[in-house]
C-alpha cells in the first residue's frame, strides 16, 4: 500500500476519513468475499491515478464491525464516498470495469456542489 491507499479501522475512521481534507472512497470488504478480491486490484490501481484528488481506504468488515454497522453496510463490496465528513455516494457490488467511470462521475458531481 502507499499513502493514497490505506487501511482504516473503527478507531481511526473519523480521523482518516471523516476529517480528511480530500474526499475519501472507502472499500468495505471481507476476506471471504470473492467479488471483493476481483475489485481489489482495480481499486489499488485507481488509487495511484487519483493522487491529490481522492483518497482510497479499505476496511475489513469482519475485523472492524462498528463503522460498517453504523453506516448500514449490508453487502460486500460496498464503496462509500465521503466528503467533508458526510456520505455523498454509495455503490454496492463489484463493478471493476465501471469503477473509474463511477468515480469520475462522483467527483464531477462534487465539483459542481
mmCIF file of the C-alpha atoms, coordinates in Angstrom:
data_MODEL
# 
_entry.id   MODEL 
# 
loop_
_atom_site.group_PDB 
_atom_site.id 
_atom_site.type_symbol 
_atom_site.label_atom_id 
_atom_site.label_alt_id 
_atom_site.label_comp_id 
_atom_site.label_asym_id 
_atom_site.label_entity_id 
_atom_site.label_seq_id 
_atom_site.pdbx_PDB_ins_code 
_atom_site.Cartn_x 
_atom_site.Cartn_y 
_atom_site.Cartn_z 
_atom_site.occupancy 
_atom_site.B_iso_or_equiv 
_atom_site.pdbx_formal_charge 
_atom_site.auth_seq_id 
_atom_site.auth_comp_id 
_atom_site.auth_asym_id 
_atom_site.auth_atom_id 
_atom_site.pdbx_PDB_model_num 
ATOM 1   C CA . UNK A 1 1   ? 0.000   0.000   0.000   1.00 0.00 ? 1   UNK A CA 1 
ATOM 2   C CA . UNK A 1 2   ? 1.018   3.615   -0.465  1.00 0.00 ? 2   UNK A CA 1 
ATOM 3   C CA . UNK A 1 3   ? -0.076  6.893   1.098   1.00 0.00 ? 3   UNK A CA 1 
ATOM 4   C CA . UNK A 1 4   ? -3.154  7.199   -1.132  1.00 0.00 ? 4   UNK A CA 1 
ATOM 5   C CA . UNK A 1 5   ? -4.318  3.641   -0.360  1.00 0.00 ? 5   UNK A CA 1 
ATOM 6   C CA . UNK A 1 6   ? -4.587  2.767   3.300   1.00 0.00 ? 6   UNK A CA 1 
ATOM 7   C CA . UNK A 1 7   ? -6.416  0.550   5.757   1.00 0.00 ? 7   UNK A CA 1 
ATOM 8   C CA . UNK A 1 8   ? -8.815  2.165   8.155   1.00 0.00 ? 8   UNK A CA 1 
ATOM 9   C CA . UNK A 1 9   ? -10.138 0.900   11.488  1.00 0.00 ? 9   UNK A CA 1 
ATOM 10  C CA . UNK A 1 10  ? -13.100 1.650   13.713  1.00 0.00 ? 10  UNK A CA 1 
ATOM 11  C CA . UNK A 1 11  ? -10.710 3.650   15.902  1.00 0.00 ? 11  UNK A CA 1 
ATOM 12  C CA . UNK A 1 12  ? -9.204  5.892   13.192  1.00 0.00 ? 12  UNK A CA 1 
ATOM 13  C CA . UNK A 1 13  ? -12.129 6.130   10.745  1.00 0.00 ? 13  UNK A CA 1 
ATOM 14  C CA . UNK A 1 14  ? -13.148 9.608   11.894  1.00 0.00 ? 14  UNK A CA 1 
ATOM 15  C CA . UNK A 1 15  ? -9.605  10.980  11.663  1.00 0.00 ? 15  UNK A CA 1 
ATOM 16  C CA . UNK A 1 16  ? -8.592  9.349   8.365   1.00 0.00 ? 16  UNK A CA 1 
ATOM 17  C CA . UNK A 1 17  ? -11.912 9.520   6.508   1.00 0.00 ? 17  UNK A CA 1 
ATOM 18  C CA . UNK A 1 18  ? -14.372 11.983  8.008   1.00 0.00 ? 18  UNK A CA 1 
ATOM 19  C CA . UNK A 1 19  ? -11.765 14.658  8.779   1.00 0.00 ? 19  UNK A CA 1 
ATOM 20  C CA . UNK A 1 20  ? -9.814  14.260  5.520   1.00 0.00 ? 20  UNK A CA 1 
ATOM 21  C CA . UNK A 1 21  ? -9.221  17.409  3.503   1.00 0.00 ? 21  UNK A CA 1 
ATOM 22  C CA . UNK A 1 22  ? -9.764  15.365  0.319   1.00 0.00 ? 22  UNK A CA 1 
ATOM 23  C CA . UNK A 1 23  ? -12.767 13.184  -0.493  1.00 0.00 ? 23  UNK A CA 1 
ATOM 24  C CA . UNK A 1 24  ? -12.218 9.561   0.550   1.00 0.00 ? 24  UNK A CA 1 
ATOM 25  C CA . UNK A 1 25  ? -13.695 6.435   -1.005  1.00 0.00 ? 25  UNK A CA 1 
ATOM 26  C CA . UNK A 1 26  ? -13.892 3.516   1.406   1.00 0.00 ? 26  UNK A CA 1 
ATOM 27  C CA . UNK A 1 27  ? -13.998 -0.070  0.175   1.00 0.00 ? 27  UNK A CA 1 
ATOM 28  C CA . UNK A 1 28  ? -15.879 -2.118  2.761   1.00 0.00 ? 28  UNK A CA 1 
ATOM 29  C CA . UNK A 1 29  ? -14.579 -5.613  2.138   1.00 0.00 ? 29  UNK A CA 1 
ATOM 30  C CA . UNK A 1 30  ? -14.163 -9.075  3.652   1.00 0.00 ? 30  UNK A CA 1 
ATOM 31  C CA . UNK A 1 31  ? -11.660 -11.909 3.222   1.00 0.00 ? 31  UNK A CA 1 
ATOM 32  C CA . UNK A 1 32  ? -14.436 -14.419 2.405   1.00 0.00 ? 32  UNK A CA 1 
ATOM 33  C CA . UNK A 1 33  ? -15.834 -12.244 -0.427  1.00 0.00 ? 33  UNK A CA 1 
ATOM 34  C CA . UNK A 1 34  ? -14.746 -13.346 -3.961  1.00 0.00 ? 34  UNK A CA 1 
ATOM 35  C CA . UNK A 1 35  ? -16.184 -10.198 -5.636  1.00 0.00 ? 35  UNK A CA 1 
ATOM 36  C CA . UNK A 1 36  ? -14.108 -8.109  -3.207  1.00 0.00 ? 36  UNK A CA 1 
ATOM 37  C CA . UNK A 1 37  ? -10.965 -9.885  -4.388  1.00 0.00 ? 37  UNK A CA 1 
ATOM 38  C CA . UNK A 1 38  ? -11.910 -9.118  -8.015  1.00 0.00 ? 38  UNK A CA 1 
ATOM 39  C CA . UNK A 1 39  ? -12.349 -5.431  -7.202  1.00 0.00 ? 39  UNK A CA 1 
ATOM 40  C CA . UNK A 1 40  ? -9.200  -5.042  -5.107  1.00 0.00 ? 40  UNK A CA 1 
ATOM 41  C CA . UNK A 1 41  ? -6.551  -4.713  -7.879  1.00 0.00 ? 41  UNK A CA 1 
ATOM 42  C CA . UNK A 1 42  ? -8.689  -2.181  -9.769  1.00 0.00 ? 42  UNK A CA 1 
ATOM 43  C CA . UNK A 1 43  ? -9.220  -0.179  -6.569  1.00 0.00 ? 43  UNK A CA 1 
ATOM 44  C CA . UNK A 1 44  ? -5.453  -0.215  -5.922  1.00 0.00 ? 44  UNK A CA 1 
ATOM 45  C CA . UNK A 1 45  ? -4.587  0.848   -9.474  1.00 0.00 ? 45  UNK A CA 1 
ATOM 46  C CA . UNK A 1 46  ? -7.093  3.712   -9.409  1.00 0.00 ? 46  UNK A CA 1 
ATOM 47  C CA . UNK A 1 47  ? -5.729  4.905   -6.062  1.00 0.00 ? 47  UNK A CA 1 
ATOM 48  C CA . UNK A 1 48  ? -2.497  5.759   -7.877  1.00 0.00 ? 48  UNK A CA 1 
ATOM 49  C CA . UNK A 1 49  ? -4.344  7.565   -10.666 1.00 0.00 ? 49  UNK A CA 1 
ATOM 50  C CA . UNK A 1 50  ? -6.319  9.853   -8.343  1.00 0.00 ? 50  UNK A CA 1 
ATOM 51  C CA . UNK A 1 51  ? -3.484  11.042  -6.062  1.00 0.00 ? 51  UNK A CA 1 
ATOM 52  C CA . UNK A 1 52  ? -4.245  14.605  -4.972  1.00 0.00 ? 52  UNK A CA 1 
ATOM 53  C CA . UNK A 1 53  ? -7.948  14.316  -5.921  1.00 0.00 ? 53  UNK A CA 1 
ATOM 54  C CA . UNK A 1 54  ? -9.328  11.367  -3.977  1.00 0.00 ? 54  UNK A CA 1 
ATOM 55  C CA . UNK A 1 55  ? -8.019  9.148   -1.178  1.00 0.00 ? 55  UNK A CA 1 
ATOM 56  C CA . UNK A 1 56  ? -8.684  5.388   -1.093  1.00 0.00 ? 56  UNK A CA 1 
ATOM 57  C CA . UNK A 1 57  ? -9.341  3.422   2.098   1.00 0.00 ? 57  UNK A CA 1 
ATOM 58  C CA . UNK A 1 58  ? -10.096 -0.226  2.770   1.00 0.00 ? 58  UNK A CA 1 
ATOM 59  C CA . UNK A 1 59  ? -11.990 -1.544  5.782   1.00 0.00 ? 59  UNK A CA 1 
ATOM 60  C CA . UNK A 1 60  ? -12.431 -5.226  6.619   1.00 0.00 ? 60  UNK A CA 1 
ATOM 61  C CA . UNK A 1 61  ? -15.981 -5.531  7.958   1.00 0.00 ? 61  UNK A CA 1 
ATOM 62  C CA . UNK A 1 62  ? -15.209 -8.655  9.993   1.00 0.00 ? 62  UNK A CA 1 
ATOM 63  C CA . UNK A 1 63  ? -12.203 -7.135  11.756  1.00 0.00 ? 63  UNK A CA 1 
ATOM 64  C CA . UNK A 1 64  ? -13.770 -3.657  12.089  1.00 0.00 ? 64  UNK A CA 1 
ATOM 65  C CA . UNK A 1 65  ? -17.546 -4.130  12.550  1.00 0.00 ? 65  UNK A CA 1 
ATOM 66  C CA . UNK A 1 66  ? -18.594 -0.904  14.310  1.00 0.00 ? 66  UNK A CA 1 
ATOM 67  C CA . UNK A 1 67  ? -18.341 1.589   11.428  1.00 0.00 ? 67  UNK A CA 1 
ATOM 68  C CA . UNK A 1 68  ? -19.946 -0.733  8.844   1.00 0.00 ? 68  UNK A CA 1 
ATOM 69  C CA . UNK A 1 69  ? -22.854 -1.413  11.212  1.00 0.00 ? 69  UNK A CA 1 
ATOM 70  C CA . UNK A 1 70  ? -23.301 2.306   11.917  1.00 0.00 ? 70  UNK A CA 1 
ATOM 71  C CA . UNK A 1 71  ? -23.296 3.023   8.159   1.00 0.00 ? 71  UNK A CA 1 
ATOM 72  C CA . UNK A 1 72  ? -25.663 0.109   7.440   1.00 0.00 ? 72  UNK A CA 1 
ATOM 73  C CA . UNK A 1 73  ? -23.231 -1.654  5.134   1.00 0.00 ? 73  UNK A CA 1 
ATOM 74  C CA . UNK A 1 74  ? -25.030 -4.898  4.354   1.00 0.00 ? 74  UNK A CA 1 
ATOM 75  C CA . UNK A 1 75  ? -23.342 -6.341  1.264   1.00 0.00 ? 75  UNK A CA 1 
ATOM 76  C CA . UNK A 1 76  ? -19.760 -6.700  0.147   1.00 0.00 ? 76  UNK A CA 1 
ATOM 77  C CA . UNK A 1 77  ? -18.163 -4.972  -1.527  1.00 0.00 ? 77  UNK A CA 1 
ATOM 78  C CA . UNK A 1 78  ? -19.723 -1.627  -0.708  1.00 0.00 ? 78  UNK A CA 1 
ATOM 79  C CA . UNK A 1 79  ? -17.919 1.547   -1.728  1.00 0.00 ? 79  UNK A CA 1 
ATOM 80  C CA . UNK A 1 80  ? -18.864 4.771   0.037   1.00 0.00 ? 80  UNK A CA 1 
ATOM 81  C CA . UNK A 1 81  ? -17.530 8.178   -0.977  1.00 0.00 ? 81  UNK A CA 1 
ATOM 82  C CA . UNK A 1 82  ? -17.176 10.706  1.833   1.00 0.00 ? 82  UNK A CA 1 
ATOM 83  C CA . UNK A 1 83  ? -16.587 14.424  1.575   1.00 0.00 ? 83  UNK A CA 1 
ATOM 84  C CA . UNK A 1 84  ? -16.374 16.842  4.491   1.00 0.00 ? 84  UNK A CA 1 
ATOM 85  C CA . UNK A 1 85  ? -17.425 14.096  6.894   1.00 0.00 ? 85  UNK A CA 1 
ATOM 86  C CA . UNK A 1 86  ? -20.562 13.128  5.002   1.00 0.00 ? 86  UNK A CA 1 
ATOM 87  C CA . UNK A 1 87  ? -21.518 10.255  2.732   1.00 0.00 ? 87  UNK A CA 1 
ATOM 88  C CA . UNK A 1 88  ? -22.071 11.617  -0.779  1.00 0.00 ? 88  UNK A CA 1 
ATOM 89  C CA . UNK A 1 89  ? -22.242 8.440   -2.864  1.00 0.00 ? 89  UNK A CA 1 
ATOM 90  C CA . UNK A 1 90  ? -22.592 4.680   -2.384  1.00 0.00 ? 90  UNK A CA 1 
ATOM 91  C CA . UNK A 1 91  ? -22.028 1.780   -4.779  1.00 0.00 ? 91  UNK A CA 1 
ATOM 92  C CA . UNK A 1 92  ? -22.933 -1.758  -3.755  1.00 0.00 ? 92  UNK A CA 1 
ATOM 93  C CA . UNK A 1 93  ? -21.445 -4.749  -5.535  1.00 0.00 ? 93  UNK A CA 1 
ATOM 94  C CA . UNK A 1 94  ? -18.375 -5.295  -7.655  1.00 0.00 ? 94  UNK A CA 1 
ATOM 95  C CA . UNK A 1 95  ? -18.065 -3.053  -10.662 1.00 0.00 ? 95  UNK A CA 1 
ATOM 96  C CA . UNK A 1 96  ? -14.370 -3.361  -11.588 1.00 0.00 ? 96  UNK A CA 1 
ATOM 97  C CA . UNK A 1 97  ? -14.900 -2.445  -15.237 1.00 0.00 ? 97  UNK A CA 1 
ATOM 98  C CA . UNK A 1 98  ? -17.044 0.582   -14.373 1.00 0.00 ? 98  UNK A CA 1 
ATOM 99  C CA . UNK A 1 99  ? -15.292 1.806   -11.232 1.00 0.00 ? 99  UNK A CA 1 
ATOM 100 C CA . UNK A 1 100 ? -13.306 4.572   -12.955 1.00 0.00 ? 100 UNK A CA 1 
ATOM 101 C CA . UNK A 1 101 ? -16.472 5.848   -14.661 1.00 0.00 ? 101 UNK A CA 1 
ATOM 102 C CA . UNK A 1 102 ? -18.340 5.773   -11.330 1.00 0.00 ? 102 UNK A CA 1 
ATOM 103 C CA . UNK A 1 103 ? -15.510 7.696   -9.617  1.00 0.00 ? 103 UNK A CA 1 
ATOM 104 C CA . UNK A 1 104 ? -15.235 10.281  -12.383 1.00 0.00 ? 104 UNK A CA 1 
ATOM 105 C CA . UNK A 1 105 ? -18.986 10.928  -12.250 1.00 0.00 ? 105 UNK A CA 1 
ATOM 106 C CA . UNK A 1 106 ? -18.989 11.205  -8.461  1.00 0.00 ? 106 UNK A CA 1 
ATOM 107 C CA . UNK A 1 107 ? -16.017 13.591  -8.480  1.00 0.00 ? 107 UNK A CA 1 
ATOM 108 C CA . UNK A 1 108 ? -17.589 15.791  -11.155 1.00 0.00 ? 108 UNK A CA 1 
ATOM 109 C CA . UNK A 1 109 ? -20.745 15.993  -9.031  1.00 0.00 ? 109 UNK A CA 1 
ATOM 110 C CA . UNK A 1 110 ? -18.626 17.018  -6.024  1.00 0.00 ? 110 UNK A CA 1 
ATOM 111 C CA . UNK A 1 111 ? -17.018 19.816  -8.023  1.00 0.00 ? 111 UNK A CA 1 
ATOM 112 C CA . UNK A 1 112 ? -20.466 21.031  -9.070  1.00 0.00 ? 112 UNK A CA 1 
ATOM 113 C CA . UNK A 1 113 ? -21.577 21.401  -5.426  1.00 0.00 ? 113 UNK A CA 1 
# 
